[in-house]
Amino acid sequence: MTPATPFTGTLPAGSPRSRARTARQFLATLIATLIVAFALAWAFASTAAEQGVPLFKIITVRDEIVVGVGPQDAASLGGNDVTVIGRALKGGGELTLWQYAVRKAPDGELEQAPLRRISIIGSDSLRVEPYATPLRVVAPK
């Protein structure tokens, strides 16, 4: 007769009950992950649909800023994509846009909002990238 092993609160690794518990835990984790993924996808899709002002990140040797191209700016530039902004900086050497920053909205949610008008002077060490944000983007007034 073998000596009895004391109960430690866990099941042996290979027992059927242990495998069933592991499968249930995996299934619960999978379902929770899918729910979170669908909620995030819905939030990003609704934010993208609301977003009327495209945002760009201007990167220089010294710093980075986020700017937005409002409807009036887009009309004067002839578009609102990276290529148009790059050509305007290269051709004209200077571009005036809205600088954007994160703030808390009156409803308590975070949002990207216009901070101030800034002038960007073109240089050889300048890069323009599209800037994606999950936050609501407020159009300049």
N, C-alpha and C positions, 0 to 999 in steps of 0.2 A: 504494500500500500504506500502511495506517495503522500508526502505531507501536504496539507491543504495550503494553498497560497492565499494570503490575506487579500481582501477586496480593496483595491486602490481607487475606485471610482471611475475607471476607464475599462472599456472592453478590449479584449485582445485584438490586435491589429487585423488579423485575418478572419475574424468571426463574421457571420452573415449579418448580424445586427449592426456591427461596426460599419460594414460596407453600405448598408441601407441608410444609416445616419449620415455618412459622408455624401452619398448621392443626394439626399434631401437637402443638405447644406449647400451643395454645389448648385442644385436647381434653384434654391431660394436666392443665392447670390447672383445667378444668371438672370433671374427675373427682375431683381432689383436693379441690376446694371442696365438691362434693356429699358426699364421704365425711366431711369435717369437719362439715358441716351436719347430716348424719344422726346423727353421734356426739353432737353437742351437743344435738340434739332428744331423743335417747334419754336423755341424762344429765338434762336438765331434766324430762322426763316421769317418770323414776324418782324424782327428788328430790321432785317435786310429789306423787307417790303416797305417799311416806313421810311427808310433812309433816303432822303432826297438830295443830300449834300455829300458828294464823294470826298473822302478824307485821304490825305497823302502825308507821308513822312518825308521831311526835307532833312537830309543827313549831310553834315559838313565835317571837317576835321575836328572842329571844336565842340559841336553839340548837335542835337536832333530836336526838331519841333514838328508838331502835327498841325497841318493847315487844311482848310476846307475851301472848295471852289463852289461858291454860291451861284445862283442862277444868273445874276448880273455879271459876275466874273466869267462864267462859262460863255456867255454871249459875247463878251468883249474879246475873249481868247479864241473863240471859234471851236470850243469843245471843252470837255472836262476829264481828259485822261492823262496818263503819265507823259505820253509823247507830246501832247500839246503844251503841257507845263514846261517840259524840258526844252522844247523849241523856243518858247517864249523867253525863257531865261537866257538861252544861247543867243537868240537873235536880238532881243531888246536889252538884255543885260540886267533888267530890273522887272520885278513883278510884285504887285500888291495884292495880298490875299488875307483871309481871316485866319488868325492863329486859334486853334481849338485846345480846350483843356477839359478835364473831368470835373464835374461839379455835382452837387446834390440838388435834385429837382424839388419843387414844392411838395410833391407827393412822396418824397423820401427816397426815390430811386436815383441811382447814379446815371448821368447822361454826359455826352460830349457836347459842349456848348462853345460858341464863339467867345473868345476872350478879348481880342483887340485886333485891329487892322495892323498888319506888318508889311514892310517892304523887304523883299528878298533880292539880293544883288547876286547875279550869276558869277560863278568862279569855276576854275578848272577842277577843284576838289569838292564838287557838289553832286549829290545823288538824290533822286526823287523816286519814292516807292509808294505803291498803293498801301493804304493803312486800313485794315479791317478791325472793327470793334464790335463786341456784342452789345454795347450800350446804345441807347437811343441817341440819335444825332439831331441837334436843334439847328434849324436853319437861321442864318443871320437875318437881322431885321433891317 
